[in-house]
Every structure is written in C-alpha cells, then in structure tokens.
Amino acid sequence: MADEWANSSPGGSDLHLDLSGPGGVRASLIRALRDAVRSGRLAPGTRLPPSRSLATDLGLARNTVADAYGELVAEGWLTARQGSGTRVAERAAQRTTPPRSRPTARPAPAPRTPPRRPNHGPNSLYAGSPDLSSFPRAAWLAAARRAMATAPNEAFGYGDPLGRIELRRALADYLARARGVRADPERIVVCAGFIQGLSLLSRVLRRNGARRLAVESYGLDFHRDLITAEGLRTTPLTVDHHGASTSMLSGRKDLSAVLLTPAHQFPTGVPLHPDRRAAAVDWARSTGGLILEDDYDGEFRYDRQPVGALQGLDPERVAYLGTASKSLAPGLRLAWTVLPAPLVEQVAAAKSAGERHPGVLDQLTLAEFITSGAYDGHLRAMRLRYRRRRDRLVAVLAERVPTVRVSGIAAGLHAVLRLPPGTEREAVRGAEWLGLAVQGLDHFRYPYPEEAGAGAIRPQAAHAIHSVQAVPDIPDGLVIGYGTPAEHAFAGTLETLCEVLQAIV
Amino acid sequence: MADEWANSSPGGSDLHLDLSGPGGVRASLIRALRDAVRSGRLAPGTRLPPSRSLATDLGLARNTVADAYGELVAEGWLTARQGSGTRVAERAAQRTTPPRSRPTARPAPAPRTPPRRPNHGPNSLYAGSPDLSSFPRAAWLAAARRAMATAPNEAFGYGDPLGRIELRRALADYLARARGVRADPERIVVCAGFIQGLSLLSRVLRRNGARRLAVESYGLDFHRDLITAEGLRTTPLTVDHHGASTSMLSGRKDLSAVLLTPAHQFPTGVPLHPDRRAAAVDWARSTGGLILEDDYDGEFRYDRQPVGALQGLDPERVAYLGTASKSLAPGLRLAWTVLPAPLVEQVAAAKSAGERHPGVLDQLTLAEFITSGAYDGHLRAMRLRYRRRRDRLVAVLAERVPTVRVSGIAAGLHAVLRLPPGTEREAVRGAEWLGLAVQGLDHFRYPYPEEAGAGAIRPQAAHAIHSVQAVPDIPDGLVIGYGTPAEHAFAGTLETLCEVLQAIV
C-alpha cells in the first residue's frame, strides 16, 4: 500500500527522524514525528509501523515508542483505531489559508461590569489561584538582580508593544519545549494577564467583523463578560467527559472563534479528546475561524507528561494564551499570547492604544528566571507540592467520605468532587457555615439561552432550571481549588471539607 | 472693612495658623494659609496683611511670608493686584456641586492607530524621556528586596483595581507634600502609565455623556488620538506665554473636560498663569466640567519651589495625573490618578474590564522607594543633573549662537529654542543630516479645524498653513529634550546642536 509507513521508513534516506536535541529520547522521538507530519513528509492517512517494529528499527524500548504514539494521538497528530493501527491524522498537515478578515468594524459597546474575582482568602478552596505563599521570593529577587545587571539602558524606555524581546525569546524556547507550542518570538505578544489577552483578541476579532464566539458550557463568567464587553456574543458548547463538544461547531459559520481549555477543561477537569481537538481544527480550517486556546495550567500534570498544546496542530488557526498567574503568581500580571501571523500587528496595535505591556523589570526578570532554569525548578517543586495535595485529597476522601468521588485528570490546581444529585447547594452552604469558601459546579455553568428562559437568568441563578440541564452527564459537584491554600493551611481546609461532606452524604 | 485680614488676624483666636508639621516654616506657612482658604476661614476677597506685617506678627523673615504669598498666588489661592494688595481669590473656596453625570452611553469607536512614540535613541534630543542611563538600579533593587521581605502573601494574588494600598498611601503622602495635591489613598487609582489613565478617564467621560474635550494647541498627537479613540472630539485652546487660554472655555457648555499641563506647558515650557488656573476652575464649576491635570514633570523646577498642583484648588473638579515615567523610567509603566470621588469607582470598573494594574512587585517597590526617602533622593540628584544640563545649554548657546534664545521656565526635561521665522524646518533637517534627532514646535501644533482646511490636514503636515497661525506669538522653535541623552552623550549632542544652529542663523 502506498500509504504505508514501510515505504518511508524512518531509517530510510527519504525520512530523517532526528532524535538529537534537548530532553530524553521520548521527547526527541515525539518532536521528530511531529516535525515529519507537520512538514508533510508523513502524509495524512499514512499508517505507522507497530510500535514494536519502530522500536527495533530505532533501537529504542517499545514503551518509549508506544508512549510517543500515545502522546501524538492525544495531541491530535495521529489517530489510533482498533483494527486500523496508528495513522497520521487527516487534518494534521497544515494548510495555510489565511484567517478571514472582514474590513467592517462596528464600535463595541462599552464594558460595564468589572470582572468578578473569587475570594482567595486563607480559608478558601476557590479554584483559580496558586498557593501564594509559595511564590519563590528569593529566586525571583536573584533573577531580578541578574536582569538589572545586564539590562540595556533602552530597556527602561517606552517599550515595544509586543513586549521585551528577551522575554519573547525565552518564552518561545520554553513553550516549544514544555508545551509543544510552535512559537516564534515575533508571534508572541506579552500581556498584562490572560484577561488582557482575551480582551485584545476579542476586540481584534470584533473589528475584523466577528459577531459570535463559542465558549465552553462550564467556565468563568467574567471571561464571557470580557468577550461581550468587546461587542461579541457567546454561545455555549456542551462539556462532557471528553471536554467541549466540538462537533457542535460543525457547519457553524456564524461562529468566528471558540475559546477552549484543551489541556484541562476548567472547571470540570477533563482533557479535550483527541478527536475533538481534530474536529476543532477542522472547523477552524473550513470556516476560517479562530481557536483561542486557554492553557492556564498546562504545566501541571501528575500522571503523565502534559499533553502538548492544541496550537501545535495549526499555529495559523490557534491563538495560544499562557500565563504566569498559575505557575508563579497572579500579582505579576504576566501572560503571553502566541498568535497567527496576521493577528500580531492587530493585537499589538490594539494594545498600544491605551493599554500597555507589563513593567519592563518584571518582563526581564521572568526572561532571566526562565533561561536560568529557575522556572523549571519552581515548576518541579510546585508540581510535587500540588500533586501531594491532590493525592492527599483523594486519600482522605476515600477514607472519610468514600461515596464522594474525585473526578477529572490528575492535573492542575483543582479537582471536582462528584456529589449525590441535589446536594451541591447544601454542600456550598455547609462549607460557608464552617467558614470555608468553596464553589459548586453550578457556579461555572453557562446554560443555553433557551434553557435559561429569556436569557435573563445568570448561571449563578440557574438552580431553578436544573431539571432541563444541557449537560445531563455532569451531576452535582464541588470545584476544589486544592492549590489555593497556603501550605500550612491545607490540612485544615481539607479537614473542614470532610466535615462538610460527611454531613450531607 | 469687613473683608480685611485685620479682623481675623492669624495670631487671633478665630484663625489658627498651625506652623508645625514637616518641611520648613515656609512650607508650613503655605500649608496653613492654604488650609485657611480651603476651609473658608479666610473668605474669598479677604485682603491679606502686607507681608511685612504678617512676618512681624509671626516672628518670621519678611521674605518667607512674601515667598509664601507668591506661591499661593501662583497656585491660584490668592491674587495680587497693583494697588489692591494680596487677596483671597474669589474662586478659591471650594464648593461641592457634584460633577455632572449623564446616564447615556453610546459605544465608542474603536481605536485604530497605535500611539506614536518619538525616537529616544542615543543621538536624540527628542523630548519626553528622562535620561534612561540614570535609572537608580541599585536603589531600586534594594527597595525591591525590602518590599519582597515584607509583602503579605495576598499581595501576590489578583489585586485591587485601585492598586496596592501600600503604594496609594505612599503616593497620598508624597503628592500632598511635594505637589500640594489633596490626595486620599481611596481617591487614587494606580495606572500602567499616563496613557492608561488618560484612556480610562476619556472612556468614563464618554460613558457619562461627554462629547468634546478641550486640549492645548501645542501637545502630543497620540494623546489626542487616545481621546478620540474613546469616542470624544477634541478642541484646541490657544497657547501663549501664559499657557493655555482658558478664557476660551468661558461659556463653552459643549466642552465636558479640558486636558491641561499647568505646571509646565508641554512643549512650550510656560506655566499656566494664576488667573488662568482660576478661570479653568471657574469654568469647571459653572459648567460641571472636569479638568484633567497632566503633571508629567512637576517634580522638576530649578529656579524656585515647584508651583503646587491645580488639583489642590478643587479636588472635585480636577483629575490629577502623575507618572513615574519622567521621574524614574517609562519602562516601569507606573502612573497614578487622583480623582474626584464620583469617578473613582467608574475608573476602577473601566480598568478592571480587560486592563489591569501594573505588576504588584513594581507597585510595592515604588511604595518602599517613596517611603524610605529613596525617591526624594533620586529626584534631588536628577534635579541637579537636569538643571546643570539646562544651564549648560543656555550658556553654550549664549556663547556660540547668541541670536537663539532659550524660552520657557527653568523646569522639566526640555526647553524651547526660539528661531528666526521660517528656519525651523531647516534646523530639523540640518540636525537629521548630522544624525541628531530633534523636533520642531510645529510637530506639536494642533491647529483649528478651520485653519487646517477641511480638517484633514494633520498637525505634522501643517507647514502650508503657517501664514494663518492661530498662535502668532509662538514663532519657529526647536523643542530640546536635554533630559533625554545619557550623561556621557549630552556634551556631544549639544555640540552637534550648536553646529546645526550656527549653520542657519
């Protein structure tokens, strides 16, 4: 068969799998296969050899190859079907039609409501904040000192709206290595937090003629508020145990973009299924739409290597958004977008007009923090800390409240506890009564307008419509931000949580 | 006469002039007199005793009292008229009508052009940048270390849109002491640079129904662009040797606000005449308008104590805007507004929606930098440095090109060189030829629409309309940013400037 891998063996002269480079052989193999697919050297539909054969060819352990295949399936580069083996996904090769850009620009209505930020006080298990007590103060200061010693004088002047080049270079390297992002420093725009990036992209989309953006049916209301503040409407995509139902995008030409959390759906905690990753890219390619990839906690995965960013599948269709708010601290107001080429200048121009980049010292310090390896070190330490907390949460609940199951993948800074139907509200109130701040899944729910009546009912007030749930397979639950408490406070919050749960189940 | 000071002698029991407090007796006397006027204890129109008499009463040197009177006249609290003595200004007592606020809010057109920032490279005398080579790196790092050591954990979280309370407290003290600003920490909003403050205020004004804002006929085009990007129109106020012609505001109810540089008009370099300060406040009170006070370089005055901020005259009518961009470095992106009470929440809400405060570490570091006295120390050092540069500029020109006069007060980081009519363009080009970046007055000129033809001619292209100048008393000139070069480069740029001027005059 012409589409067989056998015809283009990686050992052969027509396909070079370069296994050198940083990281172990597993990482090198993933990178080499990804490059081969990306460049078209491995055509869509091509069947790959069984992992055992390729392992023998390359002199690797079979598990290493199987692992690499698994990773690339998860990222959407390959597909694995019973009886059909592992093949290059049909949409993996990148086409380069430019995103549609319509010249009309109706003015956006002014935003009226400030975004609501949850309470991250000492007795809080609200999701969305890292452990603020673990901010690496000494290491950050040391990086600041080194950055200050080497910064050119011009760094202290009015800066480039894209952000400091030192930081964009460091981010490009880091994101390629850690998140599989195809990042060129010239495609990166440094932002003052994720929400500035989301606002800027919404504004640019609106100016280019966009009217409607799809979001996940579970998410943050102030993200939706920011989008609507820029004059766009939002439409929910149902979220189930495979993540957002990207099939709902199919044929929807009225949608100009979709905001997704592919690595770890917020807040339900599931990763986006590989087929759905592919479906999202297919939709974007066929309609000229844009995917906004909110990779808020992609660095934190505990059971395996993190799944690479969706952006790697098609950098011309995906605007990647990353942040230091979870990996370091929200107070830094440091985030970054990696953009399709045509959007770079537009986002930079929107940013220059009244909004600015974050302070240059923080930018230079983060650049130094990353290139010195301090960022990797901090992430390793925090990964261990959060993983231990998650393990402890799972173990303590299994012992004390065995009927409450922890759902979602072992990742990030939060988990969802599944509760018996009808008990969520009681649990939230019970926690409040004991001084523990915690939120139910319902707080994050974004119902269909028809479901919510005349569209006037906010997700927070949506209890009355539980009987017509759009997402029947997501029952009641608590969103537990186990990353939020200070280290010394974690055991206490966990104890209180157990008391709350024991009272209701 | 009932309005005579003699009836309410400062030594008497009905008027307490408290001369204690920080600073010398001169500062204390100014503060005490200002408080007396502000509180109404000294009524408008009241004639003050001759400086000699008050000096005797208080046991002070006559010059101290005369000096204090002069300061308060300059600030607009008192008036001094030949034959009428020194009196309390008619408008000095503060009335408390709230600013008008209209509920309608038509959406603003989207900004399209990024603001243009001038070239501040090594061979540049462009105005608008401090000497970036003088950023106090070591002192700043030391302050960062102290701030880091004492910051509470919660500081690293999502912050207050008003900014860190530590910084707002430090600024309130500093601004009251150094700039005569009546600043309550709860009235301060920390911004990511002046332009964020200007954008936010423009947006809030527009939402409150404003349509038109007056600006000075010489200024920065990207400031006007930011204002129009928020959906407002701008109208120029003629600038002459007394600053902006605030008499042009009189009766203009179509104007909702005016943007002024009272301490040091940018770029012509003149201070706003006391009568005009008063006229601006009168206009704001009678129409419900708002004054935006751009105090970009108020810390730098070389021939006397800086004139206090206009804001002190009526904090309910003036939004004060200050910045660290000239006093420290633009790269910090740190600025502040002191707002009339009703605007605080509106500006904070506008800021929360997609734009954010600057990074918390820079905020805490600046707070520490101010409270430790490092900021005062840095300003003293820079004042000396810039003053020497200005003196050198004046001296070298007097010797080498005596026909070119330096105009504007001894203040700030720039001066205007008056040139013979018709030579400005030649001078700019000559400098360009020698690799020196310099701008002519014309670059900053904002002509009347009728003067500029159908409104299509931009200030930069306004050379053709020189014959119908709106500001006949401002001839050709070069704006010399003597603060811009690095210390080692200043002598060289000055030498080149002399060569340019010698060739044309």
Interface residues (C-beta under 8 A of the other chain):
Chain A: A105 P107 A108 P109 A110 P111 R112 T113 P114 P115 R117 H120 G121 S129 L132 S133 F135 R137 W140 L141 A144 R145 M148 A149 A151 N153 E154 A155 F156 G157 Y158 G159 P161 A192 G193 I195 Q196 L198 S199 L200 R203 R206 R207 D225 L226 A229 E230 G231 S325 A329 P330 G331 L332 R333 L334 A348 A349 A350 S352 A353 G354 E355 R356 H357 P358 G359 V360 L361 D362 A486
Chain B: A105 P107 A108 P109 A110 P111 R112 T113 P114 P115 R117 H120 G121 S129 L132 S133 F135 R137 W140 L141 A144 R145 M148 A149 N153 E154 A155 F156 G157 Y158 G159 P161 A192 G193 I195 Q196 L198 S199 L200 R203 R206 R207 D225 L226 A229 E230 G231 S325 A329 P330 G331 L332 R333 L334 A348 A349 A350 S352 A353 G354 E355 R356 H357 P358 G359 V360 L361 D362 A486
